[in-house]
Each structure stands twice: as structure tokens, then as C-alpha cells.
């Protein structure tokens, strides 16, 4: 099902497909992201797990494909495990999610639906900070917020985002309920 929250057409037709946490989990991580953003001067963004990024297509094409994908797949159990970091801007600081067969299958199906190859290096995660911070600063943040998360939830929505401009300005093009049978 496509929500009514459609945005203006995207100039460059670039999309990202996100798996969205349910409202209580979203609220918890939105608060943490906002707190870290304010403290560190880094961008705010919506809590999510990226299934596919950098998709280029005509505006109508990904909507129909993602709607079909959502209709065929049931909600996905997600287990967040621990926080870690890399040097990559969009993986500056994040909480890793367990790569379960169900989550991997959804990522592969999403890639296929969007005309991409499955990401062999798919590492599901929920980002907490976008930016460039040194390892000592990241370690200090992890000491403050904790490294273990051990949180399970059922993700039941996909969101197609147009990542144009700064992350705080990113908006969903459409949202879809995962409504397939298990």
C-alpha cells in the first residue's frame, strides 16, 4: 500500500529504499540521533536500515516495483546487536543488525526489484551518526551511549527516499506496508 505522503518529483531520479522500524523503536532512535546530532554538529536523519541506495530510475518505475515488493513480503524481524563505527561518512557510528536469512532475502529481492545486483557486502545497520569523526571521539561516544543494544522488533514498512541535499532535508517519496504472507 502506498501512503498519501508523496513529495514533489525528484530532480535527478535518485532513490534509496529503507526498511523502517516501528514507531516506538523509531522514536527511541530518532531521539538518540537528534541528541548526537546536536552534541556533535552532525546531520539529523530518519532512523532506518538501508536495503538499497543510489537507485536511478524514472519517477514512476520504482514506485510500482517497491509496491509489488512490499505486497509479496511479510514484515521482517530485525535484531539490533551492538554499536560500532567505520571511516565511511554514512556509517560513521551505527548499530549493527543481525544478517538473518529473512533480512538477506528481502535485500536481495529489493535489489532485483530495482534492477540492481544484490549487495554481496550487505551489512544491515541503523546509523546513529553521519559524518567524519576520529576514532577516539567515536570510542568516547560509544562509552557514553553503550555498545550493546540487543533489541528485537518487527519492521513492517518500506520507504522510498529521495536523498537530495542534506540528510535533514531527505523526505519519503512513498511508504509501503510489508503485507505478504509468511
Rosetta blueprint (number, residue, H / E / L):
1 X L
2 X E
3 X L
4 X L
5 X L
6 X L
7 X L
8 X L
9 X L
10 X L
11 X L
12 X L
13 X L
14 X E
15 X E
16 X E
17 X E
18 X E
19 X E
20 X E
21 X L
22 X L
23 X H
24 X H
25 X H
26 X H
27 X H
28 X H
29 X H
30 X H
31 X H
32 X H
33 X H
34 X H
35 X H
36 X H
37 X H
38 X H
39 X H
40 X H
41 X L
42 X L
43 X L
44 X L
45 X L
46 X L
47 X L
48 X L
49 X E
50 X E
51 X E
52 X E
53 X E
54 X E
55 X E
56 X E
57 X L
58 X L
59 X H
60 X H
61 X H
62 X H
63 X H
64 X H
65 X H
66 X H
67 X H
68 X H
69 X H
70 X H
71 X H
72 X H
73 X L
74 X L
75 X L
76 X E
77 X E
78 X E
79 X E
80 X E
81 X E
82 X E
83 X E
84 X E
85 X E
86 X L
87 X L
88 X L
89 X H
90 X H
91 X H
92 X L
93 X E
94 X E
95 X E
96 X E
97 X E
98 X L
99 X L
100 X L
101 X H
102 X H
103 X H
104 X H
105 X H
106 X H
107 X H
108 X H
109 X H
110 X H
111 X H
112 X H
113 X H
114 X L
115 X L
116 X L
117 X L
118 X L
119 X L
120 X L
121 X L
122 X L
123 X L
124 X L
125 X E
126 X E
127 X E
128 X E
129 X E
130 X L
131 X L
132 X L
133 X L
134 X L
135 X H
136 X H
137 X H
138 X H
139 X H
140 X H
141 X H
142 X H
143 X H
144 X H
145 X H
146 X L
147 X L
148 X E
149 X E
150 X E
151 X E
152 X E
153 X E
154 X E
155 X E
156 X L
157 X E
158 X E
159 X E
160 X E
161 X E
162 X E
163 X L
164 X L
165 X L
166 X L
167 X H
168 X H
169 X H
170 X L
171 X E
172 X E
173 X E
174 X E
175 X E
176 X E
177 X E
178 X L
179 X L
180 X L
181 X L
182 X L
